[in-house]
Amino acid sequence: MELAKVASITAQAPGLGRLWSRKLGDERFQLRPHCKNGKKSARVALVVRISSDSASVESMVGDAVDGSEAEAEAVLDVRPGFSAYNVLAGMPLPFGATATEVGVNFSVYSGDASAATLCLFTLSDLTKNRVTEEIPLDPVINKTGSIWHAFLEGKFRDIAYGYKFDGKFSPEEGLYFDNSRVILDPYAKAVISRGEYGILGSDGNCWPQMAGMVPLSNSEFDWEGDLPLRYPQKDLIIYEMHVRGYTKHDSSKVDFPGTYVGAIQKLDHLKELGINCIELMPCQEFNELEYFNSSMHGQNRMNCWGYSTINFFSPMLRYSSAGTANSGHDAINEFKMLVREAHKRGIEVIIDIVFNHTAEGNENGPILSFRGIDNKTFYMIGPKGEFYNYSGCGNTFNCNHPIVRRFIKDCMRYWVTEMHVDGFRFDLASIMTRASSLWDPVSTYGRQVEGDPLTMGTPLSSPPVIDMISNDPFLRGVKLIAEAWDAGGLYQVGGFPHWGIWSEWNGQYRDVVRQFIKGTDGFAGAFAKCLCGSPNLYQEGGRKPWNSINFVCAHDGFTLADLVTYNNKNNFANGEDNRDGENHNLSWNCGEEGELAGLSVRRLRKRQMRNFFLCLMVSQGVPMIHMGDEYGHTKAGNNNTYCHDNYLNYFQWDRKEEASSDLYRFCRLMIQFRRECESLRLNDFPTAKGLQWHGHLPGAPDWSGTSRFVAFSLMDSLKREIYIAFNTSHLPVIITLPDRPGFRWESLVDTAKPAPYDFLSDDLHDKKTVTEQVAHFLNSNLYPMLSYSSIILLLYPDS
């Protein structure tokens, strides 16, 4: 049996408490700890001799600043098999923990801290909320400017770390230093805490002690030659996906439901559907138990969506099958596996990242990381220490502060270079355009600028952080998508600072399309602009159709099925008396509220779902669909399911199988059709050379306020010519088609027809019979359209 070794020695003095703690490794050495407490100051010199299982103090000398002798005692801490670290000065950059062959460099920024202590944990000590070793950082040796740093020689297998910071605790001044708390490094690459999703800590705590993974120098991952796919953005079909929800339902039948590994097992579904880009809802470390003590009709609320980040570098460890095993290294590798296997299937990976706020909330929130390190740097703070709340979540990330924007850039570089992601969607991105706390031109631009000084939170025309991201060589070619609004009323759709490369979630597309498809007067002209890629928003600024991310539904709001089933939200299950969630959904229940409806209403709902999806696939720009809409997933009218870790947010694979010959088939074939047509994926806005508008008669569009009919034809290098029409009136109509001598029109899509005749694919065994049923209309250049229906016709040479 290995003999126990002395792990550490602590010097204490009456009235001053602990002075210094040091892990022992040398056989004989001298310690010179120093501590200040108010006006008292003490120095204690200890000479220690160590054997394999004991330690003895040979001599001890103590003194106080006034010359009087200070009593002190040595407290020995004996634990089995603990190795020593040699503490050196270290380097201020790079930030975070950086492994080498002989040790690890630690570096952290704190502008206002008076002292810093590096804290190390064994994994067993971490679960007991006990620091294994504390290493005070010498402000002379271990500090450069405002950066604390140290290099530790030794072995770091299964070791985690954090920091303690001394300084002023004065919330009214925006200062939250508390040396009793171990603070998480913002640059930690994995956060070690609870290992299993939804399970409380060992002491029943929703917020047990967290610590960062100490990296290892030999933790290589086999990428198997993986390289970025770099698809032109105009060719993307984006699928917004929740990692846990994608496979957590029992019907997924994967080996590890709700994990990165589980998602890998179901990637072939996305390939079959025709998806070539997934947009992962937040999968950086967050606490799913954040709302756990808030009752929700007898159940505990969960933070399911993850828009409350704790650490931006760490993947969500409880989304991995490994959890905290191997100190988080295995969880990192599982995320890398997901990216690698997606790329093998021709699918890019974009991550949704929340650089607008963090989980620390307002002044009543926990002190976890940024707040305990340098609150005034990382958050927008008012004159009396109050937190500005442009995010609606309690705090606002101070994105345009020089330190914070460097942090954002470093984080993005890490996810691109180390994790191989292909792009980012920025939640509430307009916050990233606001002036920072303690705004002044010199700290932001490096020089004085003309004009009136800007106040904190003012929107900037050239935000430094957006400029930095847009011109960073590591991020060149990466997809950048802004949610161009925030909770403070700033709405920038069409006007987000873009440098020619940023795209936007086009919220105006969503609103106009919903209005027109449900038959609201006055939207025909606006709908036509949406079909063209919203040139009214993007053309003047020099952008292209692909700068518009088109969507009808997303994670927040109604699903596609609920959009045609509910006029009103049904969020009572959230425990907030139906006050949360959007009230203006622009939805239509097709005549009856809820899922229990008559046959005619249910048929109309199916038509409307197809109309929305067809519109999305024939619009210029980049289509985005939300997970589950391809089979008609319902959340029972709940348009804000952020707190439900259950069937409301789970992809239901059995429902997908039921829809395999119905809505799912239609969606799959429509995506395939879009990918086959170059005219639906233009690199620039369409012109009269390739597009012609029609009404009930060819070349006679109706843009009046009462028009509910829009039709157009597109020249296509592969399909010759495509005719597309939408009749959103409650009345049927017989339309006249453009006359093309020597050619004939044939029906491909008619949403008024039941499946599988809604899309006449080549493999449909009775396609010829169905085509002949409308041949007498087409032979006369006519086509009958039912109310609330859309069609696609293709041009063929006369036989």
Disulfide bonds with the S-S distance in Angstrom:
none
